[in-house]
């Protein structure tokens, strides 16, 4: 459950942080509280599981990264956590996570999003991941993006 203060903070942040030198101070001012109190509430909401994170969601196309591929891997179950951590730490991997297989149709259990200026760059990065996974990887594939989907975080409607 969220309280009235949580709701006000989420509504103030759901459109993104303002592009100013001190964004949290600006949001706190808008909410009529000081920045330390806002930061306390954010940490508390995170500890309760109300929010997971506050993060940038860049438009990779506008950054020149026009080839985007979700690499998928069939990794030995006893190695997926260890190897997934290595893959997730690569500077060119933006998301990396383990998911259950959906056998018999979907054998993959490790997913890693890779961005590049073109498909050759993405394939080079995929080759680096292949080398890390080694013989623990039994199969792989890549799903290239064909369009940009609208990315948004939590949205609360105003109570009324």
N, C-alpha and C positions, 0 to 999 in steps of 0.2 A: 504494500500500500504506500501511496505517497501522500504527504501532507500539503497544505496550502503553499508553504515556502518552496518545497520541492517542485510543485507545479509551476510556480512563478519563474523559478530558475530554468526549468526545462523549456518553458515557453520563450524565455528570453534568449536561450542558446540554440533552439532548434533550427533557426535559420542560418546559423553559423556565427562565429566570432567576428566582431567588427575588425576591419583592417586598419588598426591604429597601433601606435607603439605599445600601449598598455591595454590590451583587449579585456582582460578580466577586471581591471579597474573601471573601464567604461561600462561594462555590464553591471558591475556592482553599483555604480552610481545610478544607472538607469533603474535599478531595483530598490534604491534607497538604503543600501547597506555598504559597509566598507569591504574592501577586497579580501581581507583576511577572513571575514565572516563568509563571504561567497566561497572561498577556497575550502573552508571548513565544511560547508554544506556539500560541496562537490565530493570531497573525500568521504564524507559520511554516506552519501548516496551510492558511491562506488562500493564501499564496504558492505552496504545492505544489498547490493546487486541491482539497484534501481538503474544505474548506468554502468556500462562496462568501460567506456573510454570516451575521450574527446579527441578527435583526430581530424587531420586534413583529408579531404577527398578530392585530390587533384583530377583535372581533366587531362588524361594522358595524351590525348590527341593534340591538345593545345600546347603541350610540352614537347611535341615532336615525336612522341612514342606512338606511331600509328599502327603498329602491329602488336596485338595483344593475344596471348595464348594461355589458356588454362592447361597446364601440363598435368597429366594424370598418370599414376604409377601403381602397379601391382607390386607392393613391397611385402616381404616376409613379415608376418604379424609380430614376430619376436624382435624385429629390428625397426619397425616403423616409427616408434617414438624417438629412438636415438637418431635415426637418419633424418626424420622429419625436422628435428631441431637443427641439424646441420644445414639442410636445404632452406629452412625458414630464416637462417642467419645470413644467407647470401644477400649482398646489397641489391641485386636486381630482382629479388622475389618480394612481391608486395603482400601476398597472402599465402599462407601455407597451413594446411590443416589435414587431419586424419578424419575420414568418414567411413562408416560401415560399408562393406561391399553389398551389392544387390544381385547376388548370384541367382540364376546363371547368366543374366544379361549384362551385368556390370561388375567386372572383377577388380576395379581400381579402389584403393584405400588411402592413397596419399595424393593431395592436390596442391599445386603450386602455381600461382599466377605470375607470368613473366611478360615484361613489356620491352619493346624494341622499336627502333626507327623503321625496321623492315623485317620481313620474315627470316631473312638470313641471320640477322642479329638474334632473333628469338631462338632460332635453331642452334646457334652457337651456345647460347645460354642453356638450352635444354641439354646439349652435349655435356656441359659442365655438371649438371645435375646427374646425368646418367653415370658419369665417372664417380661421383660421390656415392651413389646408390650401389654401384658394383653388382656383384652377383646376388645381392639381396633383392634386386629388381627382376621380376619375371616377365613383365610386359609394361608397355608405356604407350601413350598416345598424346595428342595435343588437340585442343578444341580452340580454334581461332575465333575471336570476336568478329561479328559482322556488322554490329551497330553499337552505339553507346546507349546504355540504359540509364535512366534517371536514377541517381544515387541520392538517397536521403536517409537521414537517421530518424530517430523517434520524433513523432509529431503528435502533439496534444491539441485538441480543440479547446478554445476558450469556453469556460463554463458560462452558461447564459441562460 
